[in-house]
Amino acid sequence: MNNFVKRTLSAIVYAGLVITSILVQPQCFGGHPLLFGILFLILSTLAVREYHALVGSDIRLQSYAMIANALLFTTMYFLFYGDGIWSALLVAYVAVILLAMITQLFREHSHAIEAWGNLCASQMMVALPFALMNGVLMHNRYLLLALFILLWVNDSGAYIVGSLTAKLPKGNHKMFPRVSPAKSWEGLIGGVVVSLLAGYVFYRVGWTEELGLANSLWFAAFGAVFGTLGDLMESLLKRTLGVKDSGKFMPGHGGVLDRFDSLMLATPVLYFLFVYLATYVI
């Protein structure tokens, strides 16, 4: 099976699982999005593990980080659905983070600052964005679906425009060639334009109607820009460490981080944009 077929099949499976988990919410579980919760708890935990494997964390720190991620995700899951268990989970999350930091005192060859930094980075850059998806889903599942589609559309638009402008006599203008040689300012503009069109479509079909047309377009523009920056951040991480992919989770696509890197910044930024717009109450 050639690489193109692998990429296509794995992309179809990936998109199918994401869309199904967002749209299918069995009522027999009190309306809780069980499929989404299970799938994204697994994905977020694998993504945190990938991060720590990349930076060379020992198995003990990896375990603490994965447990902390699971606690943070479930805290947000139950918080947004009004289940009182979230407070106990939050206490457990803080306890695990503190324990992971304190244990560095007992490591004879500990690189404490490096370990603490990687622990905090994995929680802020990976665990938190996944956890905040629960808030978007709780409010409006079509809004979360729109976010995923927006980032997919932005990537496609940026790739097409960037590839076409690269063939011009003078080429195109690279954004951060030391980080990602292929990404260009022309590609970014192309991705933003396509994303704005997607934002308009989302509004017209009612997915972002509550935001209003202007804010739907802001949603699209912010998603495109911060999605690109998240992608570049992960590229910087991989280039610094000298690796091509974050893992081998998806055939032809790399690891979980490679597929969700655009969400690292886009999800928190858009979530707090929604809060600022007072579209719902935390």
TIGU-747043 format. One record per residue (C-alpha): chain; residue number from 0; x, y, z. Coordinates in steps of 0.2 Angstrom, whole numbers, padded with zeros to 4 digits. Example, Ala and Ser with C-alpha at 12.3 -4.5 7.8 and 13.67 -1.06 7.14 Angstrom:
BEGIN
unit = A; pos = 0; xx = 0062; yy = -0022; zz = 0039
unit = A; pos = 1; xx = 0068; yy = -0005; zz = 0036
END
This chain:
BEGIN
unit = A; pos = 0; xx = 0000; yy = 0000; zz = 0000
unit = A; pos = 1; xx = 0008; yy = 0016; zz = -0006
unit = A; pos = 2; xx = 0009; yy = 0032; zz = 0006
unit = A; pos = 3; xx = -0005; yy = 0041; zz = -0003
unit = A; pos = 4; xx = -0017; yy = 0027; zz = 0000
unit = A; pos = 5; xx = -0012; yy = 0026; zz = 0018
unit = A; pos = 6; xx = -0013; yy = 0045; zz = 0021
unit = A; pos = 7; xx = -0031; yy = 0045; zz = 0013
unit = A; pos = 8; xx = -0038; yy = 0030; zz = 0022
unit = A; pos = 9; xx = -0031; yy = 0036; zz = 0039
unit = A; pos = 10; xx = -0037; yy = 0053; zz = 0036
unit = A; pos = 11; xx = -0055; yy = 0047; zz = 0032
unit = A; pos = 12; xx = -0055; yy = 0036; zz = 0048
unit = A; pos = 13; xx = -0048; yy = 0051; zz = 0059
unit = A; pos = 14; xx = -0061; yy = 0063; zz = 0052
unit = A; pos = 15; xx = -0075; yy = 0050; zz = 0054
unit = A; pos = 16; xx = -0071; yy = 0047; zz = 0072
unit = A; pos = 17; xx = -0069; yy = 0065; zz = 0076
unit = A; pos = 18; xx = -0086; yy = 0070; zz = 0068
unit = A; pos = 19; xx = -0095; yy = 0055; zz = 0075
unit = A; pos = 20; xx = -0089; yy = 0058; zz = 0093
unit = A; pos = 21; xx = -0095; yy = 0076; zz = 0092
unit = A; pos = 22; xx = -0112; yy = 0073; zz = 0084
unit = A; pos = 23; xx = -0117; yy = 0057; zz = 0092
unit = A; pos = 24; xx = -0122; yy = 0059; zz = 0110
unit = A; pos = 25; xx = -0132; yy = 0045; zz = 0117
unit = A; pos = 26; xx = -0146; yy = 0051; zz = 0129
unit = A; pos = 27; xx = -0145; yy = 0035; zz = 0139
unit = A; pos = 28; xx = -0130; yy = 0042; zz = 0148
unit = A; pos = 29; xx = -0139; yy = 0058; zz = 0154
unit = A; pos = 30; xx = -0134; yy = 0068; zz = 0139
unit = A; pos = 31; xx = -0116; yy = 0067; zz = 0142
unit = A; pos = 32; xx = -0105; yy = 0065; zz = 0126
unit = A; pos = 33; xx = -0099; yy = 0048; zz = 0131
unit = A; pos = 34; xx = -0091; yy = 0044; zz = 0114
unit = A; pos = 35; xx = -0082; yy = 0061; zz = 0113
unit = A; pos = 36; xx = -0076; yy = 0059; zz = 0131
unit = A; pos = 37; xx = -0069; yy = 0042; zz = 0129
unit = A; pos = 38; xx = -0060; yy = 0046; zz = 0112
unit = A; pos = 39; xx = -0053; yy = 0062; zz = 0117
unit = A; pos = 40; xx = -0047; yy = 0057; zz = 0134
unit = A; pos = 41; xx = -0037; yy = 0043; zz = 0125
unit = A; pos = 42; xx = -0031; yy = 0055; zz = 0111
unit = A; pos = 43; xx = -0026; yy = 0068; zz = 0124
unit = A; pos = 44; xx = -0017; yy = 0056; zz = 0135
unit = A; pos = 45; xx = -0007; yy = 0049; zz = 0120
unit = A; pos = 46; xx = -0003; yy = 0066; zz = 0114
unit = A; pos = 47; xx = 0005; yy = 0070; zz = 0131
unit = A; pos = 48; xx = 0014; yy = 0054; zz = 0131
unit = A; pos = 49; xx = 0021; yy = 0058; zz = 0114
unit = A; pos = 50; xx = 0027; yy = 0075; zz = 0120
unit = A; pos = 51; xx = 0036; yy = 0068; zz = 0134
unit = A; pos = 52; xx = 0043; yy = 0054; zz = 0123
unit = A; pos = 53; xx = 0050; yy = 0067; zz = 0111
unit = A; pos = 54; xx = 0059; yy = 0077; zz = 0125
unit = A; pos = 55; xx = 0066; yy = 0062; zz = 0133
unit = A; pos = 56; xx = 0056; yy = 0062; zz = 0149
unit = A; pos = 57; xx = 0059; yy = 0046; zz = 0160
unit = A; pos = 58; xx = 0044; yy = 0034; zz = 0162
unit = A; pos = 59; xx = 0040; yy = 0040; zz = 0179
unit = A; pos = 60; xx = 0037; yy = 0058; zz = 0173
unit = A; pos = 61; xx = 0028; yy = 0052; zz = 0158
unit = A; pos = 62; xx = 0016; yy = 0043; zz = 0169
unit = A; pos = 63; xx = 0013; yy = 0058; zz = 0181
unit = A; pos = 64; xx = 0010; yy = 0069; zz = 0166
unit = A; pos = 65; xx = -0002; yy = 0056; zz = 0158
unit = A; pos = 66; xx = -0012; yy = 0054; zz = 0174
unit = A; pos = 67; xx = -0013; yy = 0073; zz = 0176
unit = A; pos = 68; xx = -0019; yy = 0075; zz = 0159
unit = A; pos = 69; xx = -0033; yy = 0062; zz = 0162
unit = A; pos = 70; xx = -0038; yy = 0071; zz = 0178
unit = A; pos = 71; xx = -0038; yy = 0088; zz = 0170
unit = A; pos = 72; xx = -0049; yy = 0082; zz = 0155
unit = A; pos = 73; xx = -0061; yy = 0073; zz = 0166
unit = A; pos = 74; xx = -0062; yy = 0088; zz = 0178
unit = A; pos = 75; xx = -0067; yy = 0099; zz = 0163
unit = A; pos = 76; xx = -0079; yy = 0086; zz = 0157
unit = A; pos = 77; xx = -0089; yy = 0085; zz = 0173
unit = A; pos = 78; xx = -0087; yy = 0104; zz = 0177
unit = A; pos = 79; xx = -0096; yy = 0109; zz = 0161
unit = A; pos = 80; xx = -0109; yy = 0096; zz = 0163
unit = A; pos = 81; xx = -0113; yy = 0102; zz = 0181
unit = A; pos = 82; xx = -0107; yy = 0086; zz = 0189
unit = A; pos = 83; xx = -0101; yy = 0090; zz = 0207
unit = A; pos = 84; xx = -0087; yy = 0077; zz = 0205
unit = A; pos = 85; xx = -0076; yy = 0089; zz = 0196
unit = A; pos = 86; xx = -0070; yy = 0098; zz = 0212
unit = A; pos = 87; xx = -0063; yy = 0081; zz = 0219
unit = A; pos = 88; xx = -0055; yy = 0078; zz = 0202
unit = A; pos = 89; xx = -0047; yy = 0096; zz = 0202
unit = A; pos = 90; xx = -0040; yy = 0093; zz = 0219
unit = A; pos = 91; xx = -0032; yy = 0076; zz = 0213
unit = A; pos = 92; xx = -0025; yy = 0085; zz = 0197
unit = A; pos = 93; xx = -0016; yy = 0098; zz = 0208
unit = A; pos = 94; xx = -0010; yy = 0084; zz = 0220
unit = A; pos = 95; xx = -0003; yy = 0074; zz = 0205
unit = A; pos = 96; xx = 0006; yy = 0089; zz = 0198
unit = A; pos = 97; xx = 0014; yy = 0094; zz = 0215
unit = A; pos = 98; xx = 0019; yy = 0076; zz = 0218
unit = A; pos = 99; xx = 0027; yy = 0075; zz = 0201
unit = A; pos = 100; xx = 0037; yy = 0090; zz = 0205
unit = A; pos = 101; xx = 0042; yy = 0085; zz = 0223
unit = A; pos = 102; xx = 0048; yy = 0068; zz = 0218
unit = A; pos = 103; xx = 0062; yy = 0077; zz = 0209
unit = A; pos = 104; xx = 0070; yy = 0079; zz = 0226
unit = A; pos = 105; xx = 0072; yy = 0061; zz = 0228
unit = A; pos = 106; xx = 0080; yy = 0058; zz = 0211
unit = A; pos = 107; xx = 0099; yy = 0057; zz = 0212
unit = A; pos = 108; xx = 0103; yy = 0063; zz = 0195
unit = A; pos = 109; xx = 0088; yy = 0074; zz = 0193
unit = A; pos = 110; xx = 0087; yy = 0088; zz = 0180
unit = A; pos = 111; xx = 0073; yy = 0096; zz = 0190
unit = A; pos = 112; xx = 0071; yy = 0112; zz = 0180
unit = A; pos = 113; xx = 0070; yy = 0103; zz = 0164
unit = A; pos = 114; xx = 0058; yy = 0090; zz = 0171
unit = A; pos = 115; xx = 0047; yy = 0104; zz = 0179
unit = A; pos = 116; xx = 0047; yy = 0114; zz = 0163
unit = A; pos = 117; xx = 0042; yy = 0099; zz = 0152
unit = A; pos = 118; xx = 0028; yy = 0094; zz = 0164
unit = A; pos = 119; xx = 0021; yy = 0112; zz = 0164
unit = A; pos = 120; xx = 0023; yy = 0113; zz = 0145
unit = A; pos = 121; xx = 0014; yy = 0097; zz = 0142
unit = A; pos = 122; xx = -0001; yy = 0102; zz = 0153
unit = A; pos = 123; xx = -0002; yy = 0120; zz = 0145
unit = A; pos = 124; xx = 0002; yy = 0116; zz = 0127
unit = A; pos = 125; xx = -0007; yy = 0099; zz = 0125
unit = A; pos = 126; xx = -0018; yy = 0094; zz = 0140
unit = A; pos = 127; xx = -0027; yy = 0111; zz = 0142
unit = A; pos = 128; xx = -0032; yy = 0113; zz = 0124
unit = A; pos = 129; xx = -0040; yy = 0096; zz = 0124
unit = A; pos = 130; xx = -0049; yy = 0099; zz = 0140
unit = A; pos = 131; xx = -0056; yy = 0115; zz = 0135
unit = A; pos = 132; xx = -0065; yy = 0107; zz = 0120
unit = A; pos = 133; xx = -0077; yy = 0100; zz = 0133
unit = A; pos = 134; xx = -0083; yy = 0118; zz = 0136
unit = A; pos = 135; xx = -0086; yy = 0122; zz = 0117
unit = A; pos = 136; xx = -0095; yy = 0105; zz = 0115
unit = A; pos = 137; xx = -0106; yy = 0108; zz = 0130
unit = A; pos = 138; xx = -0112; yy = 0124; zz = 0123
unit = A; pos = 139; xx = -0114; yy = 0120; zz = 0105
unit = A; pos = 140; xx = -0107; yy = 0104; zz = 0097
unit = A; pos = 141; xx = -0108; yy = 0112; zz = 0080
unit = A; pos = 142; xx = -0097; yy = 0125; zz = 0086
unit = A; pos = 143; xx = -0083; yy = 0112; zz = 0090
unit = A; pos = 144; xx = -0086; yy = 0103; zz = 0074
unit = A; pos = 145; xx = -0084; yy = 0120; zz = 0065
unit = A; pos = 146; xx = -0068; yy = 0123; zz = 0074
unit = A; pos = 147; xx = -0061; yy = 0106; zz = 0067
unit = A; pos = 148; xx = -0067; yy = 0109; zz = 0049
unit = A; pos = 149; xx = -0060; yy = 0127; zz = 0050
unit = A; pos = 150; xx = -0043; yy = 0121; zz = 0054
unit = A; pos = 151; xx = -0044; yy = 0107; zz = 0041
unit = A; pos = 152; xx = -0050; yy = 0120; zz = 0028
unit = A; pos = 153; xx = -0036; yy = 0132; zz = 0033
unit = A; pos = 154; xx = -0022; yy = 0119; zz = 0031
unit = A; pos = 155; xx = -0029; yy = 0115; zz = 0014
unit = A; pos = 156; xx = -0030; yy = 0133; zz = 0008
unit = A; pos = 157; xx = -0013; yy = 0137; zz = 0015
unit = A; pos = 158; xx = -0005; yy = 0122; zz = 0006
unit = A; pos = 159; xx = -0014; yy = 0126; zz = -0011
unit = A; pos = 160; xx = -0010; yy = 0144; zz = -0011
unit = A; pos = 161; xx = 0008; yy = 0141; zz = -0004
unit = A; pos = 162; xx = 0012; yy = 0128; zz = -0017
unit = A; pos = 163; xx = 0005; yy = 0139; zz = -0032
unit = A; pos = 164; xx = 0015; yy = 0154; zz = -0026
unit = A; pos = 165; xx = 0031; yy = 0145; zz = -0024
unit = A; pos = 166; xx = 0031; yy = 0141; zz = -0043
unit = A; pos = 167; xx = 0031; yy = 0160; zz = -0047
unit = A; pos = 168; xx = 0047; yy = 0167; zz = -0054
unit = A; pos = 169; xx = 0052; yy = 0175; zz = -0038
unit = A; pos = 170; xx = 0044; yy = 0161; zz = -0027
unit = A; pos = 171; xx = 0035; yy = 0166; zz = -0011
unit = A; pos = 172; xx = 0039; yy = 0174; zz = 0005
unit = A; pos = 173; xx = 0044; yy = 0161; zz = 0019
unit = A; pos = 174; xx = 0037; yy = 0164; zz = 0037
unit = A; pos = 175; xx = 0049; yy = 0155; zz = 0047
unit = A; pos = 176; xx = 0061; yy = 0145; zz = 0036
unit = A; pos = 177; xx = 0071; yy = 0139; zz = 0050
unit = A; pos = 178; xx = 0056; yy = 0131; zz = 0058
unit = A; pos = 179; xx = 0045; yy = 0126; zz = 0043
unit = A; pos = 180; xx = 0053; yy = 0129; zz = 0026
unit = A; pos = 181; xx = 0037; yy = 0126; zz = 0016
unit = A; pos = 182; xx = 0025; yy = 0139; zz = 0026
unit = A; pos = 183; xx = 0024; yy = 0156; zz = 0017
unit = A; pos = 184; xx = 0015; yy = 0172; zz = 0021
unit = A; pos = 185; xx = 0005; yy = 0170; zz = 0005
unit = A; pos = 186; xx = 0000; yy = 0153; zz = 0011
unit = A; pos = 187; xx = -0006; yy = 0161; zz = 0027
unit = A; pos = 188; xx = -0016; yy = 0174; zz = 0018
unit = A; pos = 189; xx = -0024; yy = 0160; zz = 0007
unit = A; pos = 190; xx = -0028; yy = 0150; zz = 0022
unit = A; pos = 191; xx = -0036; yy = 0165; zz = 0031
unit = A; pos = 192; xx = -0047; yy = 0169; zz = 0015
unit = A; pos = 193; xx = -0053; yy = 0152; zz = 0014
unit = A; pos = 194; xx = -0056; yy = 0151; zz = 0032
unit = A; pos = 195; xx = -0067; yy = 0167; zz = 0031
unit = A; pos = 196; xx = -0077; yy = 0159; zz = 0018
unit = A; pos = 197; xx = -0079; yy = 0144; zz = 0029
unit = A; pos = 198; xx = -0084; yy = 0156; zz = 0043
unit = A; pos = 199; xx = -0098; yy = 0164; zz = 0032
unit = A; pos = 200; xx = -0104; yy = 0146; zz = 0028
unit = A; pos = 201; xx = -0105; yy = 0141; zz = 0046
unit = A; pos = 202; xx = -0115; yy = 0157; zz = 0050
unit = A; pos = 203; xx = -0127; yy = 0154; zz = 0035
unit = A; pos = 204; xx = -0130; yy = 0136; zz = 0040
unit = A; pos = 205; xx = -0133; yy = 0141; zz = 0058
unit = A; pos = 206; xx = -0118; yy = 0133; zz = 0067
unit = A; pos = 207; xx = -0112; yy = 0150; zz = 0073
unit = A; pos = 208; xx = -0128; yy = 0160; zz = 0071
unit = A; pos = 209; xx = -0128; yy = 0165; zz = 0089
unit = A; pos = 210; xx = -0111; yy = 0173; zz = 0087
unit = A; pos = 211; xx = -0118; yy = 0184; zz = 0073
unit = A; pos = 212; xx = -0110; yy = 0186; zz = 0056
unit = A; pos = 213; xx = -0096; yy = 0198; zz = 0062
unit = A; pos = 214; xx = -0090; yy = 0187; zz = 0076
unit = A; pos = 215; xx = -0092; yy = 0171; zz = 0065
unit = A; pos = 216; xx = -0079; yy = 0179; zz = 0054
unit = A; pos = 217; xx = -0068; yy = 0184; zz = 0069
unit = A; pos = 218; xx = -0069; yy = 0166; zz = 0074
unit = A; pos = 219; xx = -0063; yy = 0160; zz = 0057
unit = A; pos = 220; xx = -0049; yy = 0173; zz = 0056
unit = A; pos = 221; xx = -0043; yy = 0169; zz = 0074
unit = A; pos = 222; xx = -0044; yy = 0150; zz = 0071
unit = A; pos = 223; xx = -0034; yy = 0152; zz = 0055
unit = A; pos = 224; xx = -0020; yy = 0163; zz = 0062
unit = A; pos = 225; xx = -0018; yy = 0154; zz = 0079
unit = A; pos = 226; xx = -0020; yy = 0137; zz = 0071
unit = A; pos = 227; xx = -0005; yy = 0141; zz = 0060
unit = A; pos = 228; xx = 0005; yy = 0147; zz = 0075
unit = A; pos = 229; xx = 0001; yy = 0131; zz = 0084
unit = A; pos = 230; xx = 0007; yy = 0121; zz = 0069
unit = A; pos = 231; xx = 0023; yy = 0131; zz = 0069
unit = A; pos = 232; xx = 0026; yy = 0128; zz = 0087
unit = A; pos = 233; xx = 0025; yy = 0110; zz = 0085
unit = A; pos = 234; xx = 0037; yy = 0111; zz = 0070
unit = A; pos = 235; xx = 0049; yy = 0121; zz = 0081
unit = A; pos = 236; xx = 0048; yy = 0107; zz = 0094
unit = A; pos = 237; xx = 0052; yy = 0094; zz = 0081
unit = A; pos = 238; xx = 0065; yy = 0103; zz = 0072
unit = A; pos = 239; xx = 0074; yy = 0107; zz = 0089
unit = A; pos = 240; xx = 0074; yy = 0089; zz = 0093
unit = A; pos = 241; xx = 0078; yy = 0083; zz = 0076
unit = A; pos = 242; xx = 0063; yy = 0072; zz = 0072
unit = A; pos = 243; xx = 0051; yy = 0072; zz = 0057
unit = A; pos = 244; xx = 0035; yy = 0066; zz = 0066
unit = A; pos = 245; xx = 0029; yy = 0066; zz = 0084
unit = A; pos = 246; xx = 0025; yy = 0048; zz = 0083
unit = A; pos = 247; xx = 0018; yy = 0034; zz = 0072
unit = A; pos = 248; xx = 0000; yy = 0034; zz = 0078
unit = A; pos = 249; xx = -0008; yy = 0038; zz = 0061
unit = A; pos = 250; xx = -0001; yy = 0029; zz = 0046
unit = A; pos = 251; xx = 0006; yy = 0042; zz = 0034
unit = A; pos = 252; xx = 0002; yy = 0057; zz = 0045
unit = A; pos = 253; xx = 0013; yy = 0054; zz = 0060
unit = A; pos = 254; xx = 0008; yy = 0055; zz = 0078
unit = A; pos = 255; xx = -0007; yy = 0062; zz = 0088
unit = A; pos = 256; xx = 0002; yy = 0079; zz = 0090
unit = A; pos = 257; xx = 0005; yy = 0080; zz = 0072
unit = A; pos = 258; xx = -0014; yy = 0079; zz = 0069
unit = A; pos = 259; xx = -0019; yy = 0091; zz = 0083
unit = A; pos = 260; xx = -0005; yy = 0104; zz = 0083
unit = A; pos = 261; xx = -0016; yy = 0117; zz = 0076
unit = A; pos = 262; xx = -0028; yy = 0115; zz = 0091
unit = A; pos = 263; xx = -0014; yy = 0119; zz = 0104
unit = A; pos = 264; xx = -0017; yy = 0138; zz = 0102
unit = A; pos = 265; xx = -0033; yy = 0139; zz = 0092
unit = A; pos = 266; xx = -0044; yy = 0130; zz = 0105
unit = A; pos = 267; xx = -0039; yy = 0141; zz = 0121
unit = A; pos = 268; xx = -0039; yy = 0157; zz = 0111
unit = A; pos = 269; xx = -0056; yy = 0153; zz = 0103
unit = A; pos = 270; xx = -0063; yy = 0147; zz = 0120
unit = A; pos = 271; xx = -0059; yy = 0163; zz = 0129
unit = A; pos = 272; xx = -0065; yy = 0173; zz = 0114
unit = A; pos = 273; xx = -0082; yy = 0165; zz = 0117
unit = A; pos = 274; xx = -0081; yy = 0169; zz = 0135
unit = A; pos = 275; xx = -0076; yy = 0187; zz = 0131
unit = A; pos = 276; xx = -0091; yy = 0188; zz = 0119
unit = A; pos = 277; xx = -0102; yy = 0182; zz = 0133
unit = A; pos = 278; xx = -0110; yy = 0168; zz = 0122
unit = A; pos = 279; xx = -0111; yy = 0157; zz = 0137
unit = A; pos = 280; xx = -0107; yy = 0157; zz = 0156
unit = A; pos = 281; xx = -0093; yy = 0146; zz = 0163
END
